[in-house]
């Protein structure tokens, strides 16, 4: 919940605008300002104070406890010009909140956190638990001082600045008592002795499988897991989940242990676990829940392909009674991340915030050279760029998947929506379930053109590519005929090139067999770009020679009309008939 506090009429007006914009997210605190701040600080995750920063600092100072638990605080000035991230920029989420507030109130976000200001990812914003001298290593990264990156395995991290260089393989953890020169950034699930300039990031690489008798206590399960991890030299912060059999999904001891570790519980049917090959099957769980293994089998199942059994099944050892819990530990192979990102039709303000976030998250960018040029300034320092020219789409798809399989965070970019005549299809044809895949939608050329033309897509519509490089013309023609007979609005992509000059006239002729020559047709070139052009014509008057590969052509249906210079397709024929009376 976000607490809203104001002291003046102008502040209250801005406060109420924000409350209206974010229903369910905010709570207004009235009354004396000091009391309102104190109540909101105790009850909310974040605060937006429509107060001077000096006054807010004085009110907050007695309340501050710890940066890891204090709420994030944003200040908005009396004129509503600035949204200042005042407290908890990373841990409290104030930096992102300031950006949101700025967008909602048309204010400028003011963010002074050094990493955000320079585009370097903050070590406390990577979504991974961490230990060590975060401030010292971050300062080294900002100052351009040497920082050595050492990792057990490649993990999908965002791009790191050039002064962060990879150390040799197999050097985590160092020998006890080793003093490393300079700052070191470690990525490991092992217990690592840390120096005064070391930080270790804990990837969620461990799965703990748990078996238990009915009625087992939380202390027994949790104590077993902690003991097993400690004895194996593994960090509890790298446990991503507990895994068990379906029959134990609601076992209080397992559920409670997972809560203590701060991880979810994943369960599997007994027959699934019974099919997992394990080193230590047993008759006891087979009789109790229908599988010869719970702990080992569940951990291996949850870890997926490439999982490594680090700790075989081990029983708890309570004093004076039989063991009621078992656990096993498996390390999952690192899964790279592939984001397939649609950049929209070309205008910067039509690149979605989600697309920008994925571009800044990726350590490897793969794309067509001209698209890379459009968004190069959005990339973080240190992003590795792999670009190539037209005609190499399948190669780019294979490269992106291979980089993700190597454990990297990858963004594969395409224009419009990456799933529409773009890179998502060839990439997903290459990808298996060994990588995480995220799709980021974008504004398509058809939608951008439609917004310029008016409302041509107000009823059923279809997009058809006239390029026969990947689809036989016979198939394309059959689809055009079907759209013509069904009276569907059609947007033609790839309508005409130097080597393909007859397809568009042929497609228009097919539509003309079922539509009048007066049917509106919209022709838009470079939709949304500074050099974009558009004009309305008709099915009988369109000149195909004015069309090229940067153009989309939208042909209306029998109900489409030109109204005040705009192309409009009514939402329903009933509306059209009533409007004609």
Steps between C-alpha positions, in 0.01 A plus 500: 500500500618854418426765763419851376561803724449868424500829693357760259207537263729466197658190651159352576392559140803313362455234767139440395602479133745225587244319715254509211761375254598209725183358655571225749872583520484808719371616837452867591619603847324809635552692822812666641789440263741358756245245621403415143863432404555286810190289432576460130864409570387222734220367282608541135762356268559837336413867559441794269530824697370818337735699721833680485794261514648677803178465697467137397857422607437646846177304538659173386829521689369367836321214322792353304607150601669304218527554125389144439168550681421873481237591239598687188409869507438740211451878541293709260551877508220755545479577128499132404806542279726236653467155659811456714616155610593588858538175692537133409581546133577133445386302803183701548431537129496881517690543173244310297219662700635847417488407131141377535393810692665719238308325225168526684539869593706619200787573738872447447640209705814593690722200575842554652607141566838473328440168330167612353646830387786329313306202365700247701281233664493522877613177663197521729259525205588178318234294674761273662584476870844639573760513773809711553627850437237624253592868542872434450458290185238737358733794556776315315263433210402867487859625526622278219730311736575134422231259616547128445194288425530139610213256458432131542296510180367763263178649637268738312618829650444844344796664325784604728735793422825433312712528815332181629704223339460125529751305709615148429265205517496282805615771737187511718537467789858612562722321745428593863697805604565610142523878464380616158633828364237756404125447505342168416147412393423133559203301371475177694270278705796385710609641833779740407740680735456869419765769512439869575438577132298193404133446419340164429174471307289196580326357192193277568694197383416249774192282531443318827286189479318411822325187614319483832277290718155630586514748788867588467590826672626814332813499714595152388462572129657845514782382726579211266513725195724754673734230632528330161579826323756602762677165487513516120638854503191637325315825566135492606456826306539303176211265573237577239229261616413191701362206304296205619222258406140616450388309808713732714388827342324614817735340754543778761863410571600532132290809438640663813860418409450653157363814666807517725722481190280745308446265205200328337412132516473308172326164496484207258267200463639175635508338156716784365749460784498123458628545144807699613820298522652546847801346680318419825148360446316367805202279575370728777388795283377254238262352754403837647449723197553282192855589393835343601651847538369836611793722600744405223233456231320824578823702505614351167157554343490864609854570384420377151743413225864505610425493874793378713436305821732668751371342819333158488208422728575568863279434802436730791647393833267600783597381844302216649269417207507383137575747223191657342665698218742449211651746260726508196659793316528542123669782311307601193683592184487876441217599267567787271230751419380600154276806469349540153432872485276694263628855446186637339477674162795733550395797715682508833184579697340183362772282654326362809640538852517121524713487187736761646527303824591183310759682289666628817482159665671315216876447501487388134298672228438330165334684213489643152762774474251778416279406796800492733584854393150613601537393863876493562474792743259300719755226572699487821877543486664163438219349290643267237338568162474241223358660187462394138326608182184412312453140394672353805191464720537128565866545586410770754236273652750215539759736647257640757392153614863382519595801717207429731600134521844618609331657802474864392214747517422562132270743320409417140340803338261543211290783365131533579399200703773238495236229461348652185708435185807537717754317716288312754406215265852399390633546853236285665545237232861470624434530875432205729394493864860542616473879486250752631316684222317829547296675232468879504216626278543801277285733291470349154526688172135419433393660827723803455369551147140453614540772763623738230220411258219520756325180604521256209535196728180566694356162398649163407831534322793295378866562415648325197859517379535510124860381509535161336856453623377282787144417392400369153288746304229237461454500879503880518242525223272251675515710818425824313201337328370378837527849650329649195210254518467546877483880468788553743715813515847409371839653581773398256855473633803481266275614216751584227874493435720541193495129433133449595292759317199296388375349828329812634300572181396133493388507865305823448329346197392203711345733757331702222306191400301537824526874582405820322763716339407775748617289797745714704864401497763645734865515398749576780877506461736502801212521743581713810844605372603859425507434126171311502230567240140391460210549265151369441394371162260236369522149370450628145747789521796366701831523317714196594815673374485735803534202735822339624620271780478778759128534429190328633180505297165468678194417291160552661202267491159578346403705807817712519449869428704818465367744761653847532815380329534196724460131421236349728368144527194485728503258790185332367278507197201588718671825600573571135140441390359716779744780417384495137133567586 
